[in-house]
Amino acid sequence: QVQLVESGGGLVQAGGSLRLSCAASGSIIRVNAMGWYRQAPGKQRELVATITRGGSTNYEESVKGRFTISRDNGKNTVYLQMNSLKPEDTAVYYCNCNAGLAVYWGQGTQVTVSS
């Protein structure tokens, strides 16, 4: 089993920044792709950004140029640096990883951006 623990969410004014972290622990053989998703009230969960073990990244169009995903393979940790935050970025942010043949999810962390 793999556990993902997120941290770094909170309340910030529009234009501000937050950095999310997500650490994977447990019976880990190898963590492959890691990513961040978000779910706003009344909306479906959507992809924010993903990163492969080798460092290749992919971003949802609305966050390109504002968010940066990175990872530390030695610590099995993924980060999401969020700059120039907008009220529409308000959501619960979930960490995700592929390890072995399974996909794991964190419990989510709330990000609220006030206007």
C-alpha positions as CSV (number, residue, x, y, z in Angstrom):
1,Q,0.0,0.0,0.0
2,V,1.0,3.6,-0.7
3,Q,-0.1,6.6,1.2
4,L,0.0,10.1,-0.1
5,V,0.0,13.1,2.2
6,E,-0.6,16.6,0.9
7,S,0.3,19.9,2.5
8,G,0.5,23.5,1.7
9,G,-3.1,24.5,0.9
10,G,-4.7,27.6,2.4
11,L,-6.3,30.9,1.8
12,V,-4.6,33.5,-0.4
13,Q,-5.5,36.7,-2.2
14,A,-5.7,36.9,-6.0
15,G,-2.2,37.3,-7.4
16,G,-0.6,35.5,-4.6
17,S,1.3,32.2,-4.4
18,L,1.1,28.8,-2.7
19,R,3.3,25.7,-2.8
20,L,1.7,22.3,-2.4
21,S,3.7,19.2,-1.4
22,C,2.8,15.6,-1.6
23,A,4.9,12.8,-0.1
24,A,4.4,9.2,-0.9
25,S,5.1,6.6,1.7
26,G,4.5,2.9,2.4
27,S,5.3,-0.2,0.5
28,I,6.8,1.6,-2.4
29,I,8.9,-0.2,-5.0
30,R,9.0,2.5,-7.6
31,V,6.9,5.6,-8.1
32,N,6.4,6.5,-11.7
33,A,4.2,9.4,-12.9
34,M,3.0,11.8,-10.3
35,G,0.4,14.6,-10.7
36,W,-2.0,17.1,-9.3
37,Y,-5.7,17.3,-9.9
38,R,-8.3,19.6,-8.6
39,Q,-12.1,19.6,-8.0
40,A,-14.1,22.8,-7.6
41,P,-17.6,22.7,-6.0
42,G,-20.1,21.3,-8.5
43,K,-17.5,20.4,-11.1
44,Q,-15.7,17.3,-12.1
45,R,-12.1,16.5,-11.0
46,E,-9.7,17.8,-13.6
47,L,-6.0,17.4,-14.4
48,V,-3.8,20.3,-13.3
49,A,-0.3,18.9,-14.0
50,T,1.7,15.7,-14.3
51,I,5.3,14.8,-14.2
52,T,7.1,11.6,-15.2
53,R,9.9,10.0,-13.2
54,G,12.3,11.4,-15.8
55,G,10.9,14.9,-15.4
56,S,8.7,15.4,-18.4
57,T,5.7,17.7,-17.6
58,N,2.2,18.3,-18.8
59,Y,-0.1,21.2,-17.8
60,E,-3.7,22.0,-18.1
61,E,-4.0,25.0,-20.4
62,S,-5.3,27.5,-17.9
63,V,-2.3,27.0,-15.5
64,K,0.5,27.1,-18.1
65,G,3.0,29.8,-17.2
66,R,1.6,30.2,-13.7
67,F,2.0,26.7,-12.1
68,T,5.2,24.6,-12.0
69,I,5.2,20.9,-11.1
70,S,8.5,19.3,-9.8
71,R,9.5,16.2,-7.9
72,D,12.2,14.7,-5.8
73,N,12.5,11.0,-6.6
74,G,14.7,10.3,-3.6
75,K,12.0,11.6,-1.3
76,N,9.0,10.3,-3.5
77,T,7.7,13.8,-3.2
78,V,5.9,16.0,-5.8
79,Y,5.5,19.7,-5.6
80,L,3.2,22.3,-7.2
81,Q,4.3,25.9,-7.2
82,M,1.3,28.1,-7.9
83,N,1.9,31.7,-8.8
84,S,-0.5,34.5,-10.0
85,L,-3.4,32.7,-8.4
86,K,-6.9,33.5,-9.6
87,P,-10.3,33.0,-7.8
88,E,-11.1,30.3,-10.4
89,D,-8.2,28.3,-9.1
90,T,-10.2,27.7,-5.9
91,A,-10.7,24.0,-5.5
92,V,-9.6,20.9,-3.5
93,Y,-6.3,19.8,-4.9
94,Y,-5.5,16.1,-5.0
95,C,-2.1,14.4,-5.4
96,N,-1.9,11.3,-7.5
97,C,0.8,8.8,-8.3
98,N,1.3,5.5,-10.2
99,A,3.3,2.9,-8.4
100,G,3.5,-0.6,-9.7
101,L,0.2,-1.4,-11.4
102,A,-1.9,0.8,-9.1
103,V,-3.0,4.4,-8.9
104,Y,-3.1,6.2,-5.6
105,W,-4.7,9.4,-4.4
106,G,-4.1,11.7,-1.5
107,Q,-6.9,13.0,0.7
108,G,-6.9,16.5,-0.8
109,T,-6.0,20.0,0.3
110,Q,-8.1,23.0,0.0
111,V,-6.9,26.0,-1.9
112,T,-9.0,29.2,-1.7
113,V,-8.2,32.3,-3.7
114,S,-10.1,35.5,-2.7
115,S,-10.7,38.3,-5.1
